[in-house]
Amino acid sequence: MADITAKLVAELRERTGAGMMDCKKALVATEGNIDAAAEKMRMEGMVKADKKASRVAAEGRIAVAVGADAIALVEVNCETDFVAKGEDFVALADAAAALALAQRPASVEELVALKNGAETLDEQRRTLIAKLGENLTIRRFEVVAKAAGPIVHYLHGSKIGVVVAMAAGDETLAKDLALHVAAMAPKVLSAADVPAEAIAAERKVIEAQVATEQAEAKADAEAAGKTYKEKPAEIVAKMIDGKINKFTSEISLLGQPFVKNDAYGAKADEAVEKTLKAKGASVARFVRLAVGEGIEKKVTDYAAEVAEAAKG
């Protein structure tokens, strides 16, 4: 049996980033062949990564890469906030953002297949899973190209990332809009951009609410011995349309009250669109990514788990 020295173990640890005992086991299994040990650990890491793939990864960070003509945002996820703050995880996220900006891949699948040094992003991700013991995913990315005006980005810690590309306007206004997008989370640029299916779904909800309100009003009137007069169909239709307009305004950047209105001498409830018109400005595109957005997190009731274990 080959002599597994501390120096050999340390060299393998430096190469793989794995724990000392794991390195020693791999060297013993390969009779001291450091290259074979490194490959063995890499392959075992891939298996471990596949086993962890079903675990929910809803923490993480938003990484940004800034170029002269575009800005890239990437969301990379893990299972705990502790791992999200680690150097290795941050380096993976930064590498993903840099590659997204440089190569402009069409999908996440194309992004993770890109080489970062000797390995692809996906190979580095899977190796890191074995090292950190958590599921890691490169979930999504956006590359926003510069338009005719300035392009800016804003990071709220590491959890929310925003890019705003102006078609016209100055950088100060662009930065204020980025803050607004981070705080108010608009889904689309204008009401016209709200998908028809989203409006149809909201209309069904509103129609049901209006019908319930009408029925309750009728029941209250009858209980009080009063005659109830139903609203004309055209009035009900206008009520529903008004609520739909309110819905589309609330989720569109141009329709929302600007959070920085006080800095522009505008009334608190004036929409972003009005401020932009007053400044001769317009937005070409914006993107907002928030860590874990849309991921269903598992809520663990530890007290219940302990109580159940105690019963057992």
Summary of the structure (lengths in Angstrom):
residues: 312
radius of gyration: 27.2
end to end distance: 46.9
largest distance: 98.4
contacts: 937
relative contact order: 0.11
helix: 52%
strand: 19%
